[in-house]
């Protein structure tokens, strides 16, 4: 369970996801705004097609694929599912 007992709230996203390195395992992650911003900075120039637009106008101005890549990096520390 998440650090807060799975109750949610605040400015964080609490996830339980399949572990890509262990077919029987799961990972529990807490994604804070700081983690998401750091992941955006890491993947912006290398992976995102809408990175510049998102940097200038906000994350909601990017495409769904870019949002997926940012959240993958925030969750797993890397792009796992291409």
N, C-alpha and C positions, 0 to 999 in steps of 0.2 A: 504494500500500500504506500501511497505517497506520504511524505513527511508530515502532512497535516491530517493524516487518517483518511485521505480521499474525499474530504469535504469540500474542496475547491475554495473559491473566494479569492479576494485580493487581485493582484495583477499578474498572476502566474497561471500557466497551463500545466495540468498534471496529467501525465500520460503513462499508460502501461502498454508496451509494444512488444512484438515478437523480437527476439534477439537474432539478428542476421547471422551471427557466428555459431549459434547453438539452436538447432531445430526444436528442441524441447524447452528452451529457456525463454524467459521474458525479461524485459528491462523496465524499470520504473524511472521516469524522468520528470523533473520540474523545470519548465521553460519559463524563465523570467524575461522581462523586456531587455535586460542587459545581455542575456544569452542570445536572444534573437537578433539584437543589433550587432553583436560581435559576429554572429554567423553570417549576417548580411554582408558585413565588411569583408569577411573571408572569401565569400563566393561571388561577390558582385562582378568583378572584372573577369573572372575565369569561366563562370558557368551561366550567368544570367543574361537573357536577351533584352530584358527591360530594366537592367540595373541602373542606368543613368537616369531614366525617368523616375524610377522608384526613389533614388537618392534626392532628386530635385522636388518631386511632387508628393511623395509618400508611398508607403508599401501598397496601399490600395490601388495604385495606378499601374501595377505590374500584372503580369499574366499568372494564371493558375500554375503553370509549370515552374515559374520562378518561385512562387510561394512554396511549392512542394520542395524545391531544392534548398531553400532557406531553412525550412522546418526539418528536413532530413539532416542537414548539417548541425542544426541546434540539438537535435535528438541524439544522433549517433557520432557527432564529431567529424563526419565526412559524408560524402555523397555515396550512398549505399545502393540505391535502386536506379541509378543512371538517369 
